[in-house]
Amino acid sequence: MCRIFTMYQTIKVMTNESQKLQTTLNALEAQLLTKKQALIDYETSVFEIQMKDLTERASKWLKENVDVHNKIEFTTHSLKVKCSDTYGSDIEVYYRRSYEENVANKSELNWFGSSCDIEDSIKLGYLITLGKIAGSLREIQEQQHEWYAEAKNYKRSLNEYYSDISSIESAINDTKKSIRNLDIERYTAVGFKCEFKPFLRIERDYSNNGEYCIKECAKTINFRYGYGKWDSFEVYSFEVVEKLKRGKFLVRCKVFSLENERILDKEVTSKFLEDFIKEAYDWQTSGAEATNARETKKFENYTI
């Protein structure tokens, strides 16, 4: 009686801990949704407006100081002048940040090389614009120092949201791992019983003109208890009966048989039991649901 009560206590404590972790997980997932929505709101109502205003000011400066009236694309580190809608028609002033203390940031001019004749007005226009930018590169660089600093501040505020989201996602993953480890530990506790969830299978019903039907089938998982070729069998359910000496367990299994179901008690090392438990846990917590959802969808496609 005392031993049975101890087994019950062990499983109950593990279950309570798992429930606490699940409560923490639910709170973190709710917090993540809130933070993601806050990111969307900030990005659309603040950051994008800030960058749009900065892009318009950069475009205005290019018109007034470099005589470049083309559409531009602007980011923290790049200024692209759009000369046409065709591929290879951008002129980019790339702001290369230096990571060396005594080396200043600088602007680099990137363009597509080609050839043209006097009748190729598009390429000639590209070269004329390139010449204007090249002639004013020093002034553009001075201006880009200021644009980069401003855009970087905007980006830093946005990145705080991404950083918070990353921290919450990390905490969620850690909590999920803790729940999994605790649940797997609970599966190995003496007294734990588990019958595997069934799986769905599509078959042809030849008594009904070969129509497709979906059938619920008993699930088995391979239980290995040794390294030999035949040291395993398929089981429908199991119960951890007793923890033995030298790290072994006594496990009671309902074994698959073509004739009838058999109940076998088997000694197994903790390593073999752990491998079996992980597969059993994955099936019970997610595998069965995912497998049956896929099979149900496939069946619906067959019967449309």
Backbone torsions as a table, in degrees:
resi	resn	phi	psi	omega
1	MET	NA	-41.1	179.3
2	CYS	-64.1	-39.9	-178.7
3	ARG	-66.1	-41.5	179.0
4	ILE	-62.7	-41.7	179.6
5	PHE	-64.0	-39.4	178.7
6	THR	-63.5	-41.7	178.0
7	MET	-61.3	-44.6	-180.0
8	TYR	-62.2	-42.9	179.3
9	GLN	-60.4	-45.2	-178.2
10	THR	-59.3	-49.0	-179.0
11	ILE	-65.4	-38.2	-179.1
12	LYS	-64.9	-43.0	178.7
13	VAL	-61.8	-45.1	178.9
14	MET	-61.5	-41.2	179.8
15	THR	-63.9	-42.3	178.8
16	ASN	-62.6	-42.4	178.4
17	GLU	-63.6	-41.7	178.9
18	SER	-63.1	-39.6	179.2
19	GLN	-65.8	-38.8	176.7
20	LYS	-62.8	-43.8	178.7
21	LEU	-64.5	-37.7	179.1
22	GLN	-65.1	-38.2	175.9
23	THR	-62.6	-42.4	176.6
24	THR	-62.2	-43.2	179.8
25	LEU	-62.2	-44.1	179.0
26	ASN	-59.9	-41.5	179.8
27	ALA	-65.9	-41.3	179.6
28	LEU	-65.8	-41.1	180.0
29	GLU	-66.1	-37.8	175.5
30	ALA	-65.7	-40.8	178.0
31	GLN	-63.4	-37.9	179.5
32	LEU	-64.3	-43.8	178.5
33	LEU	-61.1	-42.4	179.2
34	THR	-63.0	-44.5	-178.4
35	LYS	-67.6	-36.9	178.3
36	LYS	-65.9	-38.8	177.3
37	GLN	-67.5	-38.1	177.3
38	ALA	-62.8	-38.2	176.9
39	LEU	-62.1	-47.0	179.4
40	ILE	-60.0	-45.2	-179.9
41	ASP	-61.6	-45.5	-178.6
42	TYR	-66.9	-42.0	-176.9
43	GLU	-64.1	-41.0	-176.8
44	THR	-82.3	-35.6	-173.9
45	SER	-96.2	-14.3	-178.5
46	VAL	-124.1	-64.4	-172.1
47	PHE	-61.4	-48.5	-177.7
48	GLU	-63.6	-35.7	177.7
49	ILE	-68.1	-41.8	177.3
50	GLN	-60.6	-45.7	-178.7
51	MET	-69.9	-33.3	176.7
52	LYS	-65.0	-43.5	178.0
53	ASP	-62.9	-42.1	179.2
54	LEU	-66.0	-39.5	177.9
55	THR	-63.2	-42.4	179.4
56	GLU	-64.1	-38.9	178.5
57	ARG	-68.9	-37.2	176.9
58	ALA	-66.3	-40.4	178.4
59	SER	-64.1	-42.5	178.7
60	LYS	-63.1	-40.1	179.7
61	TRP	-64.3	-40.9	179.0
62	LEU	-64.0	-39.0	178.5
63	LYS	-64.1	-44.4	-173.8
64	GLU	-79.6	-29.1	-172.3
65	ASN	-111.1	-21.9	-177.9
66	VAL	-121.1	-6.4	-177.4
67	ASP	61.4	36.6	175.9
68	VAL	-110.1	117.4	-173.8
69	HIS	-110.0	12.2	-177.8
70	ASN	-73.9	161.2	172.5
71	LYS	-67.7	144.5	179.8
72	ILE	-126.8	155.5	170.7
73	GLU	-117.6	132.0	-171.5
74	PHE	-129.3	131.8	171.3
75	THR	-131.1	-176.6	-179.0
76	THR	-59.6	-32.6	-172.3
77	HIS	-121.1	4.5	-175.0
78	SER	-145.4	139.9	174.0
79	LEU	-124.5	110.7	-179.0
80	LYS	-107.3	127.2	175.7
81	VAL	-99.3	121.2	-175.9
82	LYS	-91.6	109.2	-178.2
83	CYS	-86.6	-25.2	174.6
84	SER	-164.6	-178.7	-179.7
85	ASP	-89.1	-1.9	-177.4
86	THR	-83.1	158.1	179.7
87	TYR	-66.0	141.0	176.8
88	GLY	79.5	20.5	-178.0
89	SER	-109.7	12.8	178.1
90	ASP	-90.9	146.1	168.5
91	ILE	-115.7	123.1	-175.2
92	GLU	-113.5	132.0	168.8
93	VAL	-105.4	104.3	-175.2
94	TYR	-92.8	128.3	-179.3
95	TYR	-92.8	102.4	-176.3
96	ARG	-89.4	117.7	179.5
97	ARG	-82.1	134.9	177.8
98	SER	-95.1	136.9	177.7
99	TYR	-100.1	3.1	175.8
100	GLU	-94.3	139.4	-171.6
101	GLU	-61.4	-40.7	-174.0
102	ASN	-98.7	10.6	179.9
103	VAL	-113.4	123.9	-175.9
104	ALA	-78.0	155.0	171.6
105	ASN	-66.0	150.4	-179.4
106	LYS	-146.9	159.6	179.1
107	SER	-96.0	138.5	177.3
108	GLU	-120.7	137.6	-177.8
109	LEU	-97.3	122.1	179.2
110	ASN	-118.7	133.8	-179.4
111	TRP	-148.0	167.1	178.1
112	PHE	-97.6	125.6	179.0
113	GLY	-85.0	145.6	179.4
114	SER	-165.0	-162.7	175.8
115	SER	-140.1	157.5	179.7
116	CYS	-156.7	166.0	174.4
117	ASP	-115.7	-175.9	-172.8
118	ILE	-68.2	-19.2	-178.3
119	GLU	-90.2	-9.0	-178.3
120	ASP	-87.3	83.7	-173.0
121	SER	-67.0	-31.9	-178.4
122	ILE	-66.6	-47.6	-179.8
123	LYS	-70.3	-34.6	176.7
124	LEU	-63.5	-41.4	177.5
125	GLY	-62.5	-37.8	177.9
126	TYR	-61.1	-45.8	-177.7
127	LEU	-67.7	-36.2	178.3
128	ILE	-64.0	-45.0	177.8
129	THR	-63.6	-40.7	178.3
130	LEU	-60.2	-40.9	179.5
131	GLY	-63.4	-41.8	179.1
132	LYS	-62.2	-44.5	-178.9
133	ILE	-67.1	-42.7	179.7
134	ALA	-61.6	-40.3	-179.5
135	GLY	-67.3	-23.9	-177.8
136	SER	-112.1	18.9	-173.8
137	LEU	-60.6	-37.8	-179.8
138	ARG	-62.8	-45.2	178.9
139	GLU	-66.1	-38.4	178.0
140	ILE	-63.0	-40.4	179.5
141	GLN	-61.5	-43.0	178.8
142	GLU	-61.9	-39.5	179.7
143	GLN	-71.1	-35.1	-177.6
144	GLN	-68.4	-26.8	173.5
145	HIS	-56.5	-45.1	-178.6
146	GLU	-71.5	-42.9	-180.0
147	TRP	-62.1	-42.1	-178.9
148	TYR	-62.7	-45.3	-179.1
149	ALA	-61.0	-42.4	-179.9
150	GLU	-67.5	-47.0	-179.5
151	ALA	-64.6	-34.9	179.9
152	LYS	-64.0	-39.2	177.5
153	ASN	-64.0	-40.7	177.4
154	TYR	-62.6	-44.2	-177.5
155	LYS	-67.1	-35.8	179.7
156	ARG	-62.1	-42.4	178.1
157	SER	-63.7	-39.9	178.2
158	LEU	-66.1	-40.4	-177.7
159	ASN	-65.7	-22.7	176.8
160	GLU	-62.5	-35.6	176.8
161	TYR	-66.6	-45.3	179.3
162	TYR	-63.0	-37.1	179.1
163	SER	-64.8	-43.2	178.1
164	ASP	-62.4	-42.7	179.4
165	ILE	-63.0	-42.9	179.0
166	SER	-61.9	-40.2	179.4
167	SER	-65.6	-41.6	179.5
168	ILE	-66.6	-42.8	179.2
169	GLU	-62.0	-38.6	177.0
170	SER	-63.8	-42.5	178.4
171	ALA	-64.7	-37.1	177.9
172	ILE	-64.2	-45.1	179.6
173	ASN	-63.2	-41.2	178.7
174	ASP	-64.0	-40.3	-180.0
175	THR	-67.0	-40.4	177.7
176	LYS	-62.3	-40.6	177.8
177	LYS	-63.7	-41.0	179.4
178	SER	-64.5	-41.2	177.9
179	ILE	-63.4	-44.4	179.6
180	ARG	-61.0	-48.4	-178.6
181	ASN	-62.2	-40.3	-179.4
182	LEU	-68.8	-40.2	179.5
183	ASP	-66.7	-40.4	177.7
184	ILE	-63.3	-39.1	176.2
185	GLU	-62.8	-38.5	178.3
186	ARG	-65.1	-33.8	179.3
187	TYR	-66.4	-23.7	-179.2
188	THR	-96.6	-0.1	-179.3
189	ALA	-70.7	140.7	178.4
190	VAL	-60.0	129.7	-178.3
191	GLY	102.3	-11.4	-178.4
192	PHE	-74.2	134.9	178.1
193	LYS	-123.4	146.8	-179.8
194	CYS	-152.3	126.1	170.8
195	GLU	-110.5	128.2	-171.3
196	PHE	-70.7	141.6	177.5
197	LYS	-63.8	144.2	-179.0
198	PRO	-72.6	165.1	175.4
199	PHE	-121.2	157.3	-179.6
200	LEU	-97.9	143.3	179.3
201	ARG	-139.3	136.8	179.0
202	ILE	-86.7	131.3	178.7
203	GLU	-134.6	165.0	173.6
204	ARG	-97.6	129.7	178.7
205	ASP	-96.7	95.9	-175.6
206	TYR	-76.5	-8.8	172.5
207	SER	-81.3	-8.1	-179.9
208	ASN	-129.1	53.0	177.0
209	ASN	59.1	28.5	176.4
210	GLY	72.6	20.3	179.0
211	GLU	-65.8	148.0	176.4
212	TYR	-72.7	140.7	173.3
213	CYS	-138.4	160.3	180.0
214	ILE	-114.8	129.7	-171.9
215	LYS	-120.9	139.9	176.1
216	GLU	-88.4	126.5	-176.4
217	CYS	-122.9	150.5	178.4
218	ALA	-70.8	135.8	-179.4
219	LYS	-90.3	136.9	171.8
220	THR	-122.8	151.3	175.7
221	ILE	-130.0	139.8	-177.5
222	ASN	-70.5	126.3	179.4
223	PHE	-108.0	108.7	-179.8
224	ARG	-100.6	132.1	-178.1
225	TYR	-122.9	2.6	179.2
226	GLY	-161.7	176.7	-177.1
227	TYR	-91.7	-7.9	-179.7
228	GLY	-70.1	160.6	-177.7
229	LYS	-58.8	-37.5	-175.3
230	TRP	-103.8	13.7	-177.4
231	ASP	-85.7	57.2	178.2
232	SER	-165.4	162.1	172.2
233	PHE	-156.0	162.0	179.7
234	GLU	-87.3	133.8	-177.2
235	VAL	-125.6	147.8	176.9
236	TYR	-90.5	-31.1	-177.0
237	SER	-157.1	167.1	178.5
238	PHE	-151.1	161.2	174.8
239	GLU	-140.9	130.8	175.1
240	VAL	-82.4	109.4	-171.7
241	VAL	-87.0	-44.2	-172.6
242	GLU	-158.4	145.4	171.9
243	LYS	-95.0	120.8	-175.0
244	LEU	-97.7	-177.6	177.1
245	LYS	-75.0	164.3	176.5
246	ARG	58.9	34.7	174.1
247	GLY	70.7	22.1	179.3
248	LYS	-102.5	161.9	178.6
249	PHE	-129.6	149.9	170.8
250	LEU	-102.1	120.6	-175.2
251	VAL	-120.8	130.3	177.5
252	ARG	-97.1	124.0	-174.0
253	CYS	-121.9	140.2	168.4
254	LYS	-90.7	112.1	-166.6
255	VAL	-99.6	141.0	176.4
256	PHE	-68.3	135.7	176.4
257	SER	-149.7	143.5	179.1
258	LEU	-68.9	-26.1	-177.2
259	GLU	-87.6	-59.1	178.4
260	ASN	-160.1	167.9	-179.5
261	GLU	-71.4	143.4	178.4
262	ARG	-125.9	146.6	174.5
263	ILE	-108.0	121.5	-179.5
264	LEU	-124.5	138.2	171.2
265	ASP	-98.2	128.7	-175.3
266	LYS	-134.3	134.6	172.1
267	GLU	-82.6	138.4	-177.3
268	VAL	-147.4	146.2	177.7
269	THR	-74.4	160.9	-179.4
270	SER	-61.4	-32.1	-179.7
271	LYS	-65.3	-48.5	178.5
272	PHE	-64.5	-39.9	179.7
273	LEU	-64.9	-40.9	-179.3
274	GLU	-61.6	-44.1	178.5
275	ASP	-61.9	-42.0	179.0
276	PHE	-65.4	-44.8	-178.1
277	ILE	-62.0	-41.4	-180.0
278	LYS	-60.1	-43.5	178.5
279	GLU	-66.5	-41.7	178.4
280	ALA	-62.9	-44.6	-179.5
281	TYR	-61.9	-46.0	-179.5
282	ASP	-61.9	-38.0	178.7
283	TRP	-67.7	-44.9	-176.5
284	GLN	-67.9	-35.6	-172.9
285	THR	-92.4	-26.6	-177.4
286	SER	-147.6	-34.1	-174.2
287	GLY	-62.1	-45.0	-178.3
288	ALA	-62.6	-46.3	-178.3
289	GLU	-63.1	-45.2	-178.5
290	ALA	-67.2	-43.7	-179.6
291	THR	-62.4	-45.9	-177.7
292	ASN	-70.3	-31.4	176.1
293	ALA	-66.0	-42.0	178.4
294	ARG	-65.2	-41.7	-178.5
295	GLU	-68.2	-38.1	177.9
296	THR	-63.9	-43.0	178.4
297	LYS	-63.7	-40.8	179.0
298	LYS	-63.9	-41.2	178.9
299	PHE	-63.4	-41.0	178.5
300	GLU	-62.1	-37.2	177.5
301	ASN	-67.1	-35.6	179.3
302	TYR	-67.6	-32.4	-172.1
303	THR	-99.4	5.0	178.1
304	ILE	-70.3	NA	NA
